[in-house]
Amino acid sequence: MSGILELKSIRCGYDGETVVEDFTLSLRDTTLNCLLGSSGCGKTTVLRAIAGFEPVSHGEIILGGKVISSMNITVPPEQRGIGMVFQDYALFPHLSVADNVVFGLRRQGKTQRRKVADEMLELVGLQGYSGRYPHELSGGQQQRVAVARALAPEPPLILMDEPFSNLDVDLRERLVLDVREILRQRQTTTLFVTHDQNEAFVLGEHVAVMDAGRIMQWDLPYNLYHEPANRFVADFIGQGRFIEGVMASHESVETSLGLLAGNRSYEWPAGTRVDVLFRPDDVLLGIEGGVDCLITDRHFKGAQIMYTLRTPAGEELLSLVPSHLDINTGQKVKVTVDAEHLVMFRQ
């Protein structure tokens, strides 16, 4: 089954240096998709290759069943029919908001263009702003106009390059939710790149964690957090700490916190040395029968407090608990583990 967008083993880079290697991805549904990774991992290079701004030296990019990039084919960006939302909005300062929105509809009549502009501005919550100019808008409003412009031609695919990074935190959080709802209403396949995990988890229904030009795991946000495919994803996603353990059976491991068993079975034999991942929400405080651990630090987060703990073996754990459980640093507390999602990696 072909997808809306398919990348087949593409390779691309700059100045003779490979940035993306053997990159494969298929978007089959009208869903919100994210490429997540740190700076330099290749996520923006992938987006630019899809848009047509960078050639590929190997593999193919297929949109709607048509090859748009390969070693021998490079369809120009303006002929790909892809919507694009840039980090810096990229609005035309000399055009009104309405004219910016319908810039890609120059072949349509004036009446139809006005109708589309009104519809798009209503969709992004900017009714009444059609006659204004970009410099008269806030950053959040400019980004809404950029989204409206990308949606106006009804493209099969929209690409978004770090679209919220120039906004302050509060505005960014609100706009992410608004844009998610807009894209869901339009059922437009979207691929966006970000280095912000919270943004990826809110907006992305499927997320690809990238490193060194490759996908480490392509999955639901829930699975990336609770079922990381490898040590890199486990380290990169969320917060957590590893403690040492020794396999007691295929389903259980002996640690400084006792014998733990979860919902996963591992093929390694008893006696195998492993590192066991504990997320802050796995570590429970003040439960009878737990192991005495020392509170070494605390971070008040309003509704919650993040505690840093030291185990009897000198290992570090994090615990995120409701803030009414107020414990001072230097105190000892009973610690137990909710090991339902027990994630381990062989040493």
Solvent accessible surface area in square Angstrom, and as a share of the most:
residue,aa,sasa,rsa
1,M,187,0.83
2,S,74,0.48
3,G,8,0.08
4,I,43,0.22
5,L,0,0.00
6,E,23,0.10
7,L,1,0.00
8,K,93,0.39
9,S,38,0.24
10,I,0,0.00
11,R,77,0.28
12,C,4,0.02
13,G,30,0.29
14,Y,83,0.32
15,D,154,0.80
16,G,90,0.86
17,E,123,0.55
18,T,68,0.40
19,V,38,0.22
20,V,0,0.00
21,E,54,0.24
22,D,77,0.40
23,F,2,0.01
24,T,81,0.47
25,L,7,0.04
26,S,36,0.23
27,L,3,0.02
28,R,106,0.39
29,D,85,0.44
30,T,73,0.42
31,T,32,0.19
32,L,4,0.02
33,N,3,0.02
34,C,0,0.00
35,L,0,0.00
36,L,0,0.00
37,G,0,0.00
38,S,56,0.36
39,S,108,0.70
40,G,74,0.71
41,C,4,0.02
42,G,6,0.06
43,K,12,0.05
44,T,47,0.27
45,T,9,0.05
46,V,0,0.00
47,L,1,0.00
48,R,85,0.31
49,A,0,0.00
50,I,0,0.00
51,A,7,0.05
52,G,10,0.09
53,F,80,0.33
54,E,23,0.10
55,P,86,0.54
56,V,8,0.05
57,S,57,0.37
58,H,77,0.34
59,G,18,0.17
60,E,61,0.28
61,I,0,0.00
62,I,18,0.09
63,L,15,0.07
64,G,64,0.61
65,G,56,0.54
66,K,123,0.52
67,V,41,0.23
68,I,4,0.02
69,S,1,0.00
70,S,15,0.10
71,M,135,0.60
72,N,144,0.74
73,I,79,0.40
74,T,74,0.43
75,V,18,0.10
76,P,50,0.32
77,P,50,0.31
78,E,139,0.62
79,Q,122,0.54
80,R,11,0.04
81,G,46,0.44
82,I,31,0.16
83,G,6,0.06
84,M,29,0.13
85,V,0,0.00
86,F,63,0.26
87,Q,72,0.32
88,D,94,0.49
89,Y,26,0.10
90,A,43,0.33
91,L,22,0.11
92,F,64,0.27
93,P,98,0.62
94,H,132,0.59
95,L,38,0.19
96,S,16,0.11
97,V,0,0.00
98,A,20,0.16
99,D,60,0.31
100,N,0,0.00
101,V,0,0.00
102,V,4,0.03
103,F,66,0.27
104,G,49,0.47
105,L,13,0.06
106,R,169,0.62
107,R,243,0.89
108,Q,72,0.32
109,G,47,0.46
110,K,154,0.65
111,T,103,0.60
112,Q,79,0.35
113,R,52,0.19
114,R,127,0.46
115,K,130,0.55
116,V,16,0.09
117,A,2,0.02
118,D,78,0.41
119,E,81,0.36
120,M,3,0.01
121,L,4,0.02
122,E,108,0.48
123,L,39,0.20
124,V,1,0.01
125,G,47,0.46
126,L,5,0.03
127,Q,109,0.48
128,G,73,0.70
129,Y,49,0.19
130,S,40,0.26
131,G,56,0.54
132,R,105,0.38
133,Y,86,0.33
134,P,8,0.05
135,H,150,0.67
136,E,89,0.40
137,L,14,0.07
138,S,60,0.39
139,G,26,0.25
140,G,4,0.03
141,Q,44,0.20
142,Q,37,0.16
143,Q,0,0.00
144,R,49,0.18
145,V,1,0.00
146,A,0,0.00
147,V,1,0.01
148,A,0,0.00
149,R,32,0.12
150,A,6,0.04
151,L,2,0.01
152,A,7,0.06
153,P,63,0.39
154,E,131,0.59
155,P,15,0.10
156,P,71,0.45
157,L,0,0.00
158,I,1,0.01
159,L,0,0.00
160,M,1,0.00
161,D,23,0.12
162,E,23,0.10
163,P,1,0.00
164,F,0,0.00
165,S,38,0.24
166,N,83,0.43
167,L,14,0.07
168,D,92,0.48
169,V,86,0.49
170,D,94,0.49
171,L,41,0.20
172,R,50,0.18
173,E,105,0.47
174,R,139,0.51
175,L,1,0.01
176,V,5,0.03
177,L,86,0.43
178,D,52,0.27
179,V,1,0.00
180,R,61,0.22
181,E,86,0.39
182,I,10,0.05
183,L,2,0.01
184,R,109,0.40
185,Q,111,0.49
186,R,67,0.25
187,Q,128,0.57
188,T,16,0.09
189,T,2,0.01
190,T,0,0.00
191,L,0,0.00
192,F,0,0.00
193,V,0,0.00
194,T,1,0.00
195,H,103,0.46
196,D,39,0.20
197,Q,46,0.20
198,N,118,0.61
199,E,12,0.05
200,A,0,0.00
201,F,62,0.26
202,V,56,0.32
203,L,1,0.00
204,G,4,0.04
205,E,51,0.23
206,H,60,0.27
207,V,0,0.00
208,A,0,0.00
209,V,0,0.00
210,M,1,0.00
211,D,47,0.24
212,A,77,0.59
213,G,0,0.00
214,R,106,0.39
215,I,43,0.22
216,M,52,0.23
217,Q,18,0.08
218,W,81,0.28
219,D,35,0.18
220,L,79,0.39
221,P,26,0.16
222,Y,128,0.49
223,N,43,0.22
224,L,0,0.00
225,Y,46,0.18
226,H,28,0.12
227,E,49,0.22
228,P,2,0.01
229,A,67,0.52
230,N,47,0.24
231,R,97,0.35
232,F,65,0.27
233,V,0,0.00
234,A,2,0.02
235,D,88,0.46
236,F,43,0.18
237,I,0,0.00
238,G,29,0.28
239,Q,96,0.43
240,G,19,0.18
241,R,84,0.31
242,F,44,0.19
243,I,2,0.01
244,E,92,0.41
245,G,4,0.04
246,V,51,0.30
247,M,2,0.01
248,A,50,0.39
249,S,45,0.29
250,H,88,0.39
251,E,83,0.37
252,S,14,0.09
253,V,0,0.00
254,E,86,0.39
255,T,14,0.08
256,S,41,0.26
257,L,17,0.08
258,G,29,0.28
259,L,109,0.54
260,L,18,0.09
261,A,66,0.51
262,G,25,0.24
263,N,83,0.43
264,R,72,0.26
265,S,77,0.49
266,Y,24,0.09
267,E,154,0.69
268,W,37,0.13
269,P,81,0.51
270,A,71,0.55
271,G,49,0.47
272,T,14,0.08
273,R,128,0.47
274,V,0,0.00
275,D,23,0.12
276,V,0,0.00
277,L,7,0.03
278,F,3,0.01
279,R,6,0.02
280,P,5,0.03
281,D,69,0.36
282,D,14,0.08
283,V,1,0.01
284,L,74,0.37
285,L,12,0.06
286,G,51,0.49
287,I,83,0.42
288,E,157,0.70
289,G,76,0.73
290,G,11,0.11
291,V,39,0.22
292,D,67,0.35
293,C,1,0.01
294,L,44,0.22
295,I,1,0.00
296,T,55,0.32
297,D,80,0.41
298,R,74,0.27
299,H,108,0.48
300,F,124,0.52
301,K,95,0.40
302,G,37,0.36
303,A,84,0.65
304,Q,76,0.34
305,I,1,0.01
306,M,14,0.06
307,Y,0,0.00
308,T,23,0.13
309,L,1,0.00
310,R,111,0.41
311,T,6,0.03
312,P,94,0.59
313,A,68,0.52
314,G,49,0.48
315,E,36,0.16
316,E,76,0.34
317,L,0,0.00
318,L,8,0.04
319,S,0,0.00
320,L,51,0.26
321,V,11,0.06
322,P,73,0.46
323,S,30,0.19
324,H,161,0.72
325,L,61,0.30
326,D,96,0.50
327,I,17,0.09
328,N,97,0.50
329,T,67,0.39
330,G,57,0.55
331,Q,84,0.38
332,K,140,0.59
333,V,15,0.09
334,K,76,0.32
335,V,2,0.01
336,T,34,0.20
337,V,26,0.15
338,D,68,0.35
339,A,14,0.11
340,E,100,0.45
341,H,37,0.16
342,L,4,0.02
343,V,4,0.02
344,M,5,0.02
345,F,32,0.13
346,R,140,0.51
347,Q,105,0.47
